[in-house]
Amino acid sequence: MAQAVARVRSAGGQTQVVARFIGATSASTDPVIFLRAFAGRSRSYTAGVGQDPVARDELELEFRRLLALPNQDRPLVIFIDAVDQLSLLPGVPGQPWIPARLPGFVASCCRR
């Protein structure tokens, strides 16, 4: 996965890349930390405007909002390694904040 991330980043152009390697540290399995990192990395689409959300539900909304921003000139590729190691919410199956279908100009590569 690291090689794929490097290839996309080195291809040039305006493609934004967000890469997260879950399990690399104990904190990386926390979805809130993942969402905060994603929101921070995606600020290039909003020029850093706005406040960073803190609560998990706000972060999930921000995640979906940021997914709608990429366009033909600035596509987004998301890499998530070991997505199955993200902690789950009690009583909630899977990761409901990850959409089943991504918006246009957003691609993802997720590996268990």
Secondary structure as a PSIPRED ss2 file (coil, helix, strand):
# PSIPRED VFORMAT (PSIPRED V4.0)

   1 M C   1.000  0.000  0.000
   2 A H   0.000  1.000  0.000
   3 Q H   0.000  1.000  0.000
   4 A H   0.000  1.000  0.000
   5 V H   0.000  1.000  0.000
   6 A H   0.000  1.000  0.000
   7 R H   0.000  1.000  0.000
   8 V H   0.000  1.000  0.000
   9 R H   0.000  1.000  0.000
  10 S H   0.000  1.000  0.000
  11 A C   1.000  0.000  0.000
  12 G C   1.000  0.000  0.000
  13 G C   1.000  0.000  0.000
  14 Q C   1.000  0.000  0.000
  15 T C   1.000  0.000  0.000
  16 Q E   0.000  0.000  1.000
  17 V E   0.000  0.000  1.000
  18 V E   0.000  0.000  1.000
  19 A E   0.000  0.000  1.000
  20 R E   0.000  0.000  1.000
  21 F E   0.000  0.000  1.000
  22 I C   1.000  0.000  0.000
  23 G C   1.000  0.000  0.000
  24 A C   1.000  0.000  0.000
  25 T C   1.000  0.000  0.000
  26 S H   0.000  1.000  0.000
  27 A H   0.000  1.000  0.000
  28 S H   0.000  1.000  0.000
  29 T H   0.000  1.000  0.000
  30 D C   1.000  0.000  0.000
  31 P H   0.000  1.000  0.000
  32 V H   0.000  1.000  0.000
  33 I H   0.000  1.000  0.000
  34 F H   0.000  1.000  0.000
  35 L H   0.000  1.000  0.000
  36 R H   0.000  1.000  0.000
  37 A H   0.000  1.000  0.000
  38 F H   0.000  1.000  0.000
  39 A H   0.000  1.000  0.000
  40 G H   0.000  1.000  0.000
  41 R H   0.000  1.000  0.000
  42 S H   0.000  1.000  0.000
  43 R H   0.000  1.000  0.000
  44 S H   0.000  1.000  0.000
  45 Y H   0.000  1.000  0.000
  46 T C   1.000  0.000  0.000
  47 A C   1.000  0.000  0.000
  48 G C   1.000  0.000  0.000
  49 V C   1.000  0.000  0.000
  50 G C   1.000  0.000  0.000
  51 Q C   1.000  0.000  0.000
  52 D C   1.000  0.000  0.000
  53 P C   1.000  0.000  0.000
  54 V C   1.000  0.000  0.000
  55 A C   1.000  0.000  0.000
  56 R H   0.000  1.000  0.000
  57 D H   0.000  1.000  0.000
  58 E H   0.000  1.000  0.000
  59 L H   0.000  1.000  0.000
  60 E H   0.000  1.000  0.000
  61 L H   0.000  1.000  0.000
  62 E H   0.000  1.000  0.000
  63 F H   0.000  1.000  0.000
  64 R H   0.000  1.000  0.000
  65 R H   0.000  1.000  0.000
  66 L H   0.000  1.000  0.000
  67 L H   0.000  1.000  0.000
  68 A C   1.000  0.000  0.000
  69 L C   1.000  0.000  0.000
  70 P C   1.000  0.000  0.000
  71 N C   1.000  0.000  0.000
  72 Q C   1.000  0.000  0.000
  73 D C   1.000  0.000  0.000
  74 R C   1.000  0.000  0.000
  75 P C   1.000  0.000  0.000
  76 L E   0.000  0.000  1.000
  77 V E   0.000  0.000  1.000
  78 I E   0.000  0.000  1.000
  79 F E   0.000  0.000  1.000
  80 I E   0.000  0.000  1.000
  81 D E   0.000  0.000  1.000
  82 A C   1.000  0.000  0.000
  83 V H   0.000  1.000  0.000
  84 D H   0.000  1.000  0.000
  85 Q H   0.000  1.000  0.000
  86 L C   1.000  0.000  0.000
  87 S C   1.000  0.000  0.000
  88 L C   1.000  0.000  0.000
  89 L C   1.000  0.000  0.000
  90 P C   1.000  0.000  0.000
  91 G C   1.000  0.000  0.000
  92 V C   1.000  0.000  0.000
  93 P C   1.000  0.000  0.000
  94 G C   1.000  0.000  0.000
  95 Q C   1.000  0.000  0.000
  96 P C   1.000  0.000  0.000
  97 W C   1.000  0.000  0.000
  98 I C   1.000  0.000  0.000
  99 P C   1.000  0.000  0.000
 100 A C   1.000  0.000  0.000
 101 R C   1.000  0.000  0.000
 102 L C   1.000  0.000  0.000
 103 P C   1.000  0.000  0.000
 104 G C   1.000  0.000  0.000
 105 F C   1.000  0.000  0.000
 106 V E   0.000  0.000  1.000
 107 A E   0.000  0.000  1.000
 108 S E   0.000  0.000  1.000
 109 C E   0.000  0.000  1.000
 110 C E   0.000  0.000  1.000
 111 R E   0.000  0.000  1.000
 112 R C   1.000  0.000  0.000
